[in-house]
């Protein structure tokens, strides 16, 4: 298998079986036979094809009256994106024809692939720039437009269409400026480091020393807002992959990291080992955890993940919104249980990487109604780099991808600090 063949297999999984790329690229998936470099290339090719899928399909519509079976169609999609992104026509077309010749039962369609992609090579790049920015699917665009307005959603889509930069969280915030100089990164107002362009993470200064870890700037804020101090007993619920656990441990807290997935918890342990940080790692169900009492709890609850589309363009194609109601109910139950684990006067940071108010503002308002005496600590959000425009009326933070659009965007997140 080649990197392009791996990319087509990933597209088949997302568009044919509604699987997420994160699941398809796990051990035991279609990329297992590829080298690390080819695996990374396959993932990038698939992700960028999905990012521009609406444009890709509009271009193909100009040259086809009937679509071939899925795998051959995905070969055409991949080839179209590569050609419009500046790929060399000879290599792209020939490789895609070879891929088509090996599709069981569709070998005869290699001529179609050759003819269509040669036409795309001639005029596709020029037409590409005239097409609108790809839109979110209706099942997601409609509720987001209702919440934030059409102009805001269009601005988010423009951010989604651009490959995101790489954000890093320094283990020691005091070293952020020095790290930024060493790796040529931008030091963001909130303290994260941002790198643009293609980057080999393991080759960056400080990787072997565990001086930082990959974490979107928005995802780094919940732990900062929680403000853990030395010796505090802190629970990180739904901890994997461990970015927030490491932030809390680096602040000197006694951290218990809990996640329901043993595979994902292994990754937390690996990240802690690389950074030289310690935490008690527990595999289990957050709703059944009986530890504590804790001085503080960070609950990054399971959610629609609609705030992460700029980094996960497969999500709108692998989901349809049918799980929203169940996730919202689960979040409420998790908030209620987490509150039982808090010490008197403790604080709970509730956050979701969602753009939907039902998984953020509405969830907190409902929790306040269920729990007399519970309050939102709105002062906790007053931190360097946190803009007033991000403040939500109930006292939390609402971050959208179009915030910092000129800097490369930021993940969508909701964060609130609850106090008993």
HELIX and SHEET records of a PDB file:
HELIX    1   1 UNK A    3  UNK A   17  1                                  15    
HELIX    2   2 UNK A   21  UNK A   24  1                                   4    
HELIX    3   3 UNK A   36  UNK A   51  1                                  16    
HELIX    4   4 UNK A   53  UNK A   61  1                                   9    
HELIX    5   5 UNK A   70  UNK A   84  1                                  15    
HELIX    6   6 UNK A   89  UNK A  101  1                                  13    
HELIX    7   7 UNK A  107  UNK A  109  5                                   3    
HELIX    8   8 UNK A  110  UNK A  128  1                                  19    
HELIX    9   9 UNK A  138  UNK A  148  1                                  11    
HELIX   10  10 UNK A  150  UNK A  160  1                                  11    
HELIX   11  11 UNK A  173  UNK A  175  5                                   3    
HELIX   12  12 UNK A  176  UNK A  183  1                                   8    
HELIX   13  13 UNK A  201  UNK A  203  5                                   3    
HELIX   14  14 UNK A  217  UNK A  226  1                                  10    
HELIX   15  15 UNK A  243  UNK A  250  1                                   8    
HELIX   16  16 UNK A  262  UNK A  275  1                                  14    
HELIX   17  17 UNK A  286  UNK A  288  5                                   3    
HELIX   18  18 UNK A  306  UNK A  308  5                                   3    
HELIX   19  19 UNK A  315  UNK A  318  1                                   4    
HELIX   20  20 UNK A  324  UNK A  340  1                                  17    
HELIX   21  21 UNK A  357  UNK A  359  5                                   3    
HELIX   22  22 UNK A  361  UNK A  370  1                                  10    
HELIX   23  23 UNK A  378  UNK A  381  5                                   4    
HELIX   24  24 UNK A  388  UNK A  390  5                                   3    
HELIX   25  25 UNK A  405  UNK A  407  5                                   3    
SHEET    1   A 4 UNK A 186  UNK A 187  0                                        
SHEET    2   A 4 UNK A 193  UNK A 195 -1                                        
SHEET    3   A 4 UNK A 166  UNK A 170 -1                                        
SHEET    4   A 4 UNK A 212  UNK A 214 -1                                        
SHEET    1   B 7 UNK A 280  UNK A 283  0                                        
SHEET    2   B 7 UNK A 254  UNK A 259  1                                        
SHEET    3   B 7 UNK A 233  UNK A 237  1                                        
SHEET    4   B 7 UNK A 294  UNK A 300  1                                        
SHEET    5   B 7 UNK A 342  UNK A 352  1                                        
SHEET    6   B 7 UNK A 413  UNK A 419 -1                                        
SHEET    7   B 7 UNK A 375  UNK A 376 -1                                        
SHEET    1   C 7 UNK A 280  UNK A 283  0                                        
SHEET    2   C 7 UNK A 254  UNK A 259  1                                        
SHEET    3   C 7 UNK A 233  UNK A 237  1                                        
SHEET    4   C 7 UNK A 294  UNK A 300  1                                        
SHEET    5   C 7 UNK A 342  UNK A 352  1                                        
SHEET    6   C 7 UNK A 413  UNK A 419 -1                                        
SHEET    7   C 7 UNK A 397  UNK A 399 -1                                        
END                                                                             
